[in-house]
Amino acid sequence: MSSEYDNIPTLTSIRSYYRLDNEFVNQGNYEKCSKYDKDSREYSKPYLLCLRLTGNLNNYEKLEFFDKLNMHKCIYLNLWAYNQLSNFEEEEHSDIRGLIIDNWRESGKFEACSNTQFISYLSKSEDYLKAKRLYDYALNYAKLYLYHEKSSIGCTPKDELYIEKSRTLYNDIKTECEDSRNQWRSYCAAYREIQNFYPHPQLLNLQCKSKVPDVYPHTGKAGQYQEQEDTEPEGDRATHSPEQAQPTLEGELSESSSSGSHKAAATALPILGFLSIGFILHKFTGLGSMARNFLRGRINGMNSHDELTNELLESTYDDQALPGITETYIGYQAT
């Protein structure tokens, strides 16, 4: 499978891992993490990882950005932790494993969320990758279903490829896990766990009812997933104290984020039928308020569509809550 097929900024998984990177980094344990800050000129990668990890653990109860799977957030915190480890050089892995395991154990949140899954992923990175992509598909399913099947919003080629690859992965894992010799593999454990919230074959039924191009011939403009180079200047790095580090730390995040930084030019998709008219699709842009006003006018009196419309509006609010995802997108595909 292509390593890039799941590199779509609007996926729930991408947005969730982005928030794990950034949401509580300023609430990490500066005292404990200071021992990893070896370079006075800039924040080291281990130091930032420590702040992110301790910030997330300190605020574990507030990690409420996993859509319909919030009750399974511990799974995704473990996946995120291993992804962080994978972004370090091989010779650094021993120290980074210790950083993650030690700070997790000392966080006081071990009973609420243990790092057992993280430790299980250490045995084979290929198994972790399959488990992560399967869990990510389960996390992404709700919005994909809402947009592309329930409301018939058109799929871009990247949407369609992601759904196709994810369904293929699901089927392949299902077949492999029927062999008792594979029961111990982490992706088989993931498959069994997913059955608890999306029983087979629900994840296989997702389809694109219509399609739209990535590039519109009449304008020559790219669709919502066009990437461009990061041109924002870095923040100053003058101090590392908790009080002074907070405003400058944000300038480090896009550069040092565990998956690298990209820009995405967010544009709208063309009009597709009544429900997909206009600015529903502008969930990918900064025109959220216009989209909501337009929708409310068009659906007035259409009681049969109330439930779907409410879901779409709620999803639009969710997307507007993190404008930085589309404007300063951090690619967080599985690696």
C-alpha positions as MATLAB code, in Angstrom:
seq = 'MSSEYDNIPTLTSIRSYYRLDNEFVNQGNYEKCSKYDKDSREYSKPYLLCLRLTGNLNNYEKLEFFDKLNMHKCIYLNLWAYNQLSNFEEEEHSDIRGLIIDNWRESGKFEACSNTQFISYLSKSEDYLKAKRLYDYALNYAKLYLYHEKSSIGCTPKDELYIEKSRTLYNDIKTECEDSRNQWRSYCAAYREIQNFYPHPQLLNLQCKSKVPDVYPHTGKAGQYQEQEDTEPEGDRATHSPEQAQPTLEGELSESSSSGSHKAAATALPILGFLSIGFILHKFTGLGSMARNFLRGRINGMNSHDELTNELLESTYDDQALPGITETYIGYQAT';
ca = [
       0.000    0.000    0.000;
       1.106    3.532   -0.692;
       2.474    5.209    2.411;
       0.609    8.372    1.426;
      -2.953    7.175    0.832;
      -4.078    8.131    4.348;
      -2.435   11.567    4.231;
      -5.691   13.565    4.056;
      -5.948   16.547    6.437;
      -9.714   16.349    6.923;
      -9.709   12.792    8.275;
     -10.764   12.583   11.914;
      -7.632   10.582   12.726;
      -5.308   13.254   11.332;
      -7.090   15.970   13.273;
      -7.080   13.909   16.484;
      -3.341   13.183   16.351;
      -2.708   16.844   15.533;
      -4.530   17.802   18.717;
      -2.556   15.259   20.740;
       0.546   17.006   19.402;
      -0.599   20.499   20.269;
      -3.613   20.790   22.571;
      -1.909   20.353   25.945;
       1.788   20.755   25.172;
       1.886   23.948   27.255;
       0.499   22.009   30.225;
       3.231   19.386   30.231;
       5.522   18.757   33.186;
       8.301   21.297   32.555;
      10.224   20.253   35.648;
      10.403   16.576   34.687;
      10.946   17.288   31.011;
      13.770   19.797   31.528;
      16.315   16.972   31.696;
      15.635   16.255   28.015;
      16.299   19.856   26.983;
      19.996   19.641   26.162;
      20.247   22.443   23.608;
      19.837   26.006   24.873;
      19.231   27.324   21.345;
      16.062   25.401   20.555;
      13.625   22.876   21.975;
      14.890   19.340   21.473;
      12.627   16.647   20.052;
      12.731   14.563   23.264;
      11.843   17.668   25.291;
       8.821   18.437   23.105;
       7.721   14.797   23.183;
       7.939   14.806   26.978;
       5.828   17.979   27.191;
       3.258   16.560   24.779;
       3.037   13.216   26.557;
       2.837   14.612   30.089;
       0.419   17.307   28.915;
      -1.897   14.682   27.428;
      -1.676   12.423   30.473;
      -2.224   15.310   32.893;
      -5.347   16.209   30.910;
      -6.456   12.694   30.034;
     -10.074   13.366   31.018;
     -10.140   16.280   28.555;
      -9.000   14.254   25.540;
     -12.452   14.434   24.005;
     -11.665   14.766   20.305;
     -12.090   11.234   18.988;
     -15.574   11.761   17.600;
     -17.850    8.784   18.315;
     -14.984    6.739   19.765;
     -14.079    8.971   22.721;
     -14.568    6.090   25.127;
     -11.715    4.332   23.316;
      -9.314    7.280   23.505;
      -6.699    5.230   25.372;
      -6.256    3.139   22.211;
      -5.454    6.241   20.188;
      -3.141    7.686   22.824;
      -1.110    4.462   22.640;
      -1.057    4.614   18.826;
       0.053    8.242   18.979;
       2.834    7.398   21.451;
       4.298    4.731   19.173;
       4.073    7.080   16.202;
       6.100    9.579   18.217;
       8.742    6.922   18.859;
       8.887    5.988   15.176;
       9.903    9.535   14.257;
      13.216    9.228   16.092;
      16.361    7.646   14.715;
      16.876    3.964   15.474;
      19.799    4.662   17.799;
      17.551    6.933   19.892;
      14.743    4.406   20.341;
      15.992    2.946   23.598;
      16.075    6.349   25.318;
      12.722    7.422   23.857;
      11.068    4.163   24.916;
      12.282    4.868   28.436;
      10.999    8.438   28.254;
       7.512    7.279   27.266;
       7.275    4.309   29.639;
       8.689    6.144   32.670;
       6.586    9.282   32.314;
       3.462    7.236   31.632;
       4.035    5.123   34.742;
       4.655    8.200   36.910;
       1.688   10.153   35.554;
      -0.873    8.729   37.972;
      -3.142    7.889   35.010;
      -1.963    4.318   34.489;
      -5.187    2.813   35.852;
      -7.328    4.997   33.598;
      -5.125    4.282   30.585;
      -2.186    1.897   30.619;
       0.544    1.810   27.972;
       0.215   -1.944   27.440;
      -0.689   -1.496   23.778;
       2.283    0.799   23.195;
       4.579   -1.888   24.615;
       2.960   -4.560   22.430;
       3.708   -2.493   19.310;
       7.439   -2.549   20.105;
       7.774   -6.143   18.917;
       7.040   -5.468   15.234;
       6.551   -2.105   13.546;
       4.814   -3.641   10.505;
       2.105   -5.060   12.745;
       1.708   -1.683   14.432;
       1.207    0.028   11.072;
      -1.603   -2.348   10.107;
      -3.229   -2.003   13.532;
      -3.001    1.795   13.384;
      -4.524    2.026    9.926;
      -7.362   -0.269   10.945;
      -8.072    1.707   14.119;
      -7.813    4.954   12.138;
     -10.353    3.723    9.592;
     -12.757    2.932   12.433;
     -12.188    6.443   13.814;
     -12.701    8.038   10.386;
     -15.749    5.982    9.458;
     -18.442    8.124   11.099;
     -17.654   11.304    9.166;
     -16.876    9.467    5.945;
     -20.287    7.806    6.172;
     -22.012   11.092    7.013;
     -20.480   13.029    4.151;
     -20.103   10.514    1.368;
     -22.941    8.060    1.864;
     -25.635    9.524    4.071;
     -25.549   12.974    2.453;
     -24.099   11.925   -0.929;
     -21.333   14.541   -0.943;
     -18.925   13.618   -3.704;
     -15.617   11.882   -3.032;
     -12.385   13.266   -4.392;
      -9.964   10.696   -5.853;
      -8.093   10.767   -2.530;
     -11.285   10.081   -0.572;
     -12.149    7.203   -2.854;
      -8.639    5.741   -2.687;
      -8.605    5.980    1.104;
     -11.919    4.148    1.434;
     -10.876    1.509   -1.103;
      -7.492    0.876    0.561;
      -9.044    0.783    4.018;
     -11.667   -1.750    2.988;
      -8.972   -3.892    1.383;
      -6.861   -3.693    4.542;
      -9.858   -4.674    6.659;
     -10.566   -7.713    4.472;
      -6.916   -8.781    4.428;
      -6.648   -8.549    8.210;
      -9.925  -10.420    8.662;
      -8.571  -13.269    6.530;
      -5.198  -13.352    8.296;
      -6.792  -13.351   11.726;
      -8.886  -16.400   10.922;
      -5.616  -18.328   11.190;
      -5.102  -19.179   14.858;
      -1.353  -18.685   14.457;
      -1.925  -14.948   14.004;
      -4.180  -14.375   17.000;
      -1.381  -12.795   19.035;
      -0.579  -10.155   16.407;
      -1.462   -6.587   17.362;
      -3.558   -6.022   14.241;
      -5.665   -9.101   15.058;
      -6.243   -7.685   18.531;
      -7.261   -4.440   16.806;
      -9.655   -6.299   14.512;
     -11.317   -8.043   17.463;
     -11.598   -4.789   19.411;
     -13.165   -2.950   16.475;
     -15.928   -5.553   16.280;
     -17.170   -4.192   19.614;
     -18.141   -0.843   18.088;
     -18.413   -1.604   14.357;
     -19.495   -5.246   13.968;
     -18.573   -6.955   10.708;
     -19.315   -6.070    7.909;
     -20.244   -2.440    8.686;
     -16.838   -0.991    7.769;
     -16.971   -2.794    4.423;
     -20.242   -1.188    3.361;
     -18.955    2.388    2.991;
     -19.089    3.615   -0.602;
     -18.761    6.841   -2.558;
     -22.109    7.592   -4.184;
     -20.666   10.326   -6.379;
     -17.272   11.724   -7.291;
     -15.641   15.103   -7.824;
     -12.214   15.920   -9.275;
      -9.149   17.085   -7.388;
      -8.656   19.737  -10.078;
     -11.567   21.568  -11.674;
     -11.068   21.892  -15.462;
     -12.967   25.182  -15.792;
     -10.756   26.959  -13.244;
      -7.539   24.964  -13.237;
      -7.596   25.164   -9.444;
      -6.750   22.227   -7.238;
      -9.220   20.636   -4.841;
      -9.168   20.759   -1.089;
      -6.072   18.631   -0.586;
      -3.499   20.651   -2.504;
      -0.302   20.896   -0.463;
       2.157   23.765   -0.421;
       5.422   24.411    1.351;
       5.517   25.805    4.836;
       6.538   29.477    4.600;
       5.751   30.688    8.089;
       8.701   32.043   10.094;
       9.797   30.216   13.194;
       9.062   31.695   16.598;
      11.778   33.089   18.820;
      13.479   30.590   21.107;
      14.948   32.843   23.743;
      13.801   31.110   26.911;
      12.749   27.747   28.221;
      10.945   28.695   31.430;
       7.290   27.556   31.618;
       5.971   31.115   31.670;
       8.075   32.295   28.741;
       8.095   29.036   26.827;
       4.366   28.955   26.197;
       4.135   31.727   23.586;
       7.283   30.591   21.780;
       6.469   26.898   21.949;
       3.699   27.289   19.413;
       6.270   28.396   16.858;
       8.059   25.082   17.291;
       5.090   22.806   16.828;
       4.693   22.783   13.074;
       8.446   22.290   12.601;
       8.919   19.590   15.222;
       5.575   17.815   15.029;
       6.020   14.087   14.977;
       4.882   13.760   11.396;
       6.400   16.842    9.725;
       4.731   20.028    8.508;
       2.845   20.848    5.348;
       0.482   23.540    4.173;
      -2.870   22.732    2.600;
      -4.747   25.221    0.487;
      -8.351   24.607    1.501;
     -10.890   25.206   -1.270;
     -14.459   24.121   -1.814;
     -15.908   21.321   -3.937;
     -18.466   21.931   -6.721;
     -22.213   21.841   -6.159;
     -23.660   18.327   -5.983;
     -27.433   18.181   -5.664;
     -29.633   19.822   -3.097;
     -28.082   18.579    0.115;
     -24.523   19.204   -1.022;
     -25.275   22.664   -2.462;
     -22.949   25.507   -1.708;
     -21.058   25.803    1.460;
     -21.555   22.454    3.209;
     -18.413   21.556    1.373;
     -16.760   24.737    2.621;
     -16.061   22.843    5.809;
     -12.583   22.759    4.363;
     -12.305   26.579    4.271;
     -12.688   29.561    6.540;
     -16.260   30.200    5.321;
     -17.910   28.172    8.061;
     -20.323   30.885    9.186;
     -21.545   31.471    5.610;
     -22.019   27.747    5.184;
     -24.166   27.480    8.281;
     -26.345   30.471    7.344;
     -26.820   29.171    3.822;
     -27.752   25.702    5.036;
     -30.308   26.974    7.497;
     -32.079   28.901    4.760;
     -32.156   26.027    2.297;
     -33.451   23.425    4.729;
     -36.234   25.539    6.219;
     -39.414   23.492    6.152;
     -37.661   20.269    5.156;
     -38.411   18.360    8.361;
     -37.523   15.033    6.825;
     -33.905   16.151    6.599;
     -33.595   17.657   10.087;
     -31.470   14.884   11.565;
     -28.990   14.814    8.677;
     -28.764   18.598    8.583;
     -28.012   18.787   12.304;
     -25.231   16.226   11.887;
     -23.719   18.180    9.007;
     -23.880   21.459   10.912;
     -22.303   19.895   14.006;
     -19.543   18.498   11.829;
     -19.003   21.925   10.283;
     -18.616   23.408   13.771;
     -16.075   20.690   14.588;
     -14.036   21.477   11.486;
     -14.083   25.221   12.185;
     -12.709   24.612   15.681;
      -9.276   23.792   14.236;
      -8.652   26.115   11.272;
      -4.926   25.472   11.590;
      -5.389   21.922   10.310;
      -6.264   23.087    6.815;
      -4.234   26.267    6.775;
      -1.109   24.877    8.425;
      -1.613   21.174    7.933;
       0.590   18.694    9.712;
       0.619   15.451    7.726;
       0.014   12.624   10.167;
      -0.241    9.542    8.030;
       0.934    6.249    9.452;
       4.660    5.705    9.023;
];
